[in-house]
Amino acid sequence: MFEVAEELSIEIKDEPGSLAAVLAVVAKAGCAVRAFCGYSMGGAGNVMVVADDAKKAKAALKKAGYKEIESSKVVVGTTKDKKGAGATITEMARAKGINLDYAYATGTGKGTGVIVLAAGDKTAQLAKALNA
């Protein structure tokens, strides 16, 4: 099942504990994190978080002093965690003429995995295509 969700993008410092601090704020606000991706480039860091209650998570992050928080719509879904699952899903987007801005996923090699896909103004169209 794939659905449109709100993803928060938070600017963080490129130092030990920055990612943990963001995730702790979201957890203390009572939000579950469905997916996250963190990275650093050029001395700055960023973490993208898909929480079960983005509005509540964003408010908690602002209260905690995070100033640079952007919000965007993404498609989030679970899929069987098997070889080629990512290729199959992204091929479905290509077949519908949908360009992906970015994607990230996780799995354990068994059971199910989670995938997040960003498609700009075609996000709703992508969710519909993946659920067909």
Order of alpha helices (4+ residues) and beta strands (2+ residues): beta-alpha-beta-beta-alpha-beta-alpha-beta-beta-alpha
